[in-house]
Amino acid sequence: MVGGGVAAQDAQDELASVFKAEPVDFVAEPVSRLKESLARCMRLEIDFSDETEVTEYFHEGTELLNDLRNQLAALPELKDLSPKADLATADIGASGVTTSEMEAQVRAILERHHASFLGDGNAVPAPTRGVVCDLDVGDAKPVAQRSRPIRPQHLREVYELLEKLVQTKFVEYSDSDWASPIVIVIKKNGVDILLCIDYRLVNQLIKLMHYPLPLIDDMLIGFESTMWFLSLDMASGFCAVPMTLRARHISAFICPLGHFQWTRMPFGLKNAPLIYQQMLDNCLWGFVRLPASEEAQVDADVLEFLGTQAGDSAEEDLSTLTESMTVFQTNIPAPPQLNPVLGRSSYIDDIPYGAETWEQLCIDLNRLLYRLRYWGISVSLPKSEFGKKTISYLSHEIGAERIRAKPKIAKGVKDLPFPLTLKGVQSFLGSLNYYNKFIEDLPVVAAVLYELTDEQIRAGRDLSRAKVAFEVLKRKIGSTPLLRHPDSEKPFVIIIHANPWAACAVLGQEYDGVFVLQGECCMIKNSDITQLKRR
């Protein structure tokens, strides 16, 4: 928790002086209404000594926050409400490899699609077409939690975050029966904050959408013949997807400054990643098209390039979207012109791609940007890369011949102390499992850590072997090898290993008489598996 004191009183006095002389009409625009709420809060005399009665605080990087991160909706920090992308800053080409002519070729393509790019990763994207976020809670009764006071030293920052969201109409005032509380995350610098909404109770009531997310390992293969890479990051991700009226009411949140609800889909709500994944999959693979009413809003040059016309479907008279209906309900089959554009999927809002030649990369980039424009999907220019020899993707570095764990991730493990709780050990092992294919003998070395109990760790008993294993694993992740991409024309070999603590199977290929690891399946057991080893 963050204490009050002199700093809190100074902040309160400053805010009171700023807002006390500004009369506000309650029927005026929402920003004025928000400003009046701030002034009212600053006039209140609140006892912050009882920490159970104030807004919850979490600190960035703590185990508790990590456990909750998928249940908290972080409010985007909108520093610029209309950032125009400066194409001169686009990350194009590889130093010492690409020529100015090659880079100019890509820049011309970006210029053609200039309107699709935003200059800030947290900018305000236009709403996507054909897809909306709807939330189904069945016959569950609304959950309305109460508002808790915010400490004066953070109240103005909360106000400024909400002000930008109200101005951009990402959020609006609500009269919903639902109300989720806000929580404040103190950033690592100890000063700045991140405002989040706690959707834990609401998410328990929302019916799960059944749609698959890609497997990470599947996203890292298929680059064996690639010479040039690109990576696109969608601008403000989930916030591009509009919300239905029902979903807006369920998303409502409350704080001392008012009762609000989202008009765009926030991160932290159940199903948000699945809705976005389904939208991007359809964009890239071309299963269904927009209905006539939505297609009429697409730029003419996009329709011309795609070789289609607005409303040329035989079913166009049935294709009007309702407030809650998406293209996946209208189900109008896409014409052949909307065939797969890249031949691979995105991982939610990140699209990786590689081509054998620079010319093919440019052709496919142009096709991809036209397709994104068709669906109204914006791209973050600062977070995208074009024409690279390597790209960073899902905490990996992918090159023409090899893949490895990002050096920054490996260095972050170097100074980790031995965990003080079982949950800390499990978190460490979980992070290693993400890179299991890079760590030789991971199940064997980690077996002693899997055997630990919480009581044993807290008491500090018999931890010598566990601490040795912990240090060995840190060294291994700190010196991760480069792995070759699988070659579909070479045979695969399965190598099996088992001992009393673990069993694993390794998939590899032979290169110059050496077997190269391509994948690993591990099983850790607390019980004896001698019989398994004998088999």
Helices and strands as residue ranges (DSSP letters): H 6-19, H 30-43, G 51-53, E 56-59, H 63-68, G 69-71, E 72-74, G 87-89, E 91-92, H 100-112, G 114-116, E 117-118, H 152-167, E 171-173, E 180-186, E 193-198, H 200-205, H 216-219, E 228-234, G 237-240, H 245-250, E 253-255, E 258-262, H 272-285, H 292-295, H 300-306, G 316-318, H 327-330, G 336-338, E 350-355, H 358-374, E 379-388, E 390-393, E 396-399, E 402-405, H 407-413, H 422-433, G 436-438, H 442-450, H 454-459, H 464-478, E 483-484, E 493-498, E 502-511, E 514-524, H 530-534
